[in-house]
């Protein structure tokens, strides 16, 4: 799906206007094997392949993006000339039931990016049942985020350019949870702490994407689920988060203090579900060099419907609409760049048809 939004860029003592379009295509394939040959042991092996490309990324503007000179008319400039990557992945997970109350899970993932090389991310968790209704869980996991096409290849942009020398961001997370389960109700509370390395940000001096030092966030998340009856279920979560960019001794740019989600699910019959998802994101922090007030939060409402094994076939259908009420969703832009920050795509309809082999 293409993404379009209007922009205002501050330069030369006046506002310059333009329209940006970005369209990306992605194709995925996945295959998994499960083996339970040993008692109390379950081994999962999976492979995944993805092909991603930016097929259209340009801007229609009334100024020269390299000199800020007024053009008197609108012209088209490419933001990304061409960009593509393939991702080949192998992942393993071994689940071992040590006793009736204790279970360990160890896993790992190897990803090969055609433009970024290899990434290896391990994970380990332990789950201990205190009694029939209460569970303690501890987990450690690592993750990797490659630079986006915008961060690598952006050109003809007066406020930031891409950097082919970027490294991927890494994150390591530790969590401790308490889970309470009843027949139709569950409650979970989680303490978490994450450390980031090679954070990607816009350098205000070079006007280029760069890797910075490190950062962290920590907080608490509360989750609840209630089964209303055989057809209806409601669940949600609420998170408080504290963050810091260690290089700047300041809150991480764009990070909110509060996050919340609420879901209402209806299942009229087996294999068919309709879900309404309400999302809240609180005020977002600005960069330490940005004197503007914090960016306002937002709420969005999504609707999703799914139908598995349509008329007893191998076909599955999913469809829905994101941001049903077309609320304004904006992400923060660096000071002195985009006056209206980064507007995100509004109401979006989508459809997905898949087949199970």
Secondary structure, 3 states (H helix, E strand, C coil): CEEEEEEEEEECCEEEEEEEEEEEEEEEEEEEEEECCCCCEEEEEEEEEEEEEEEEEEEEEEECCCCCCEEEEEEEEECCCCEEEEEEEEEEEEEEECCCCEEEEEEEEEEEECCCEEEEEEEEEEEEECCCCEEEEEEEEEEEECCCHHHHHCCCCCCCECCCCCCCEEEEEEEEEEEEECCCEEEEEEEEEEEEECCEEEECCCCEEEECCEEEEEEEEEEEEEECCCCEEEEEEEEEEEEEECCCCECCCCCECEEEEEEEEEEEECCEEEEEEEEEECCECCCCCCCCCCECCEEEEEEEEEECCHHHCCEEEEEEEECCCCCCCEECCCCCCECCCEECCCCEEEEEEEECC
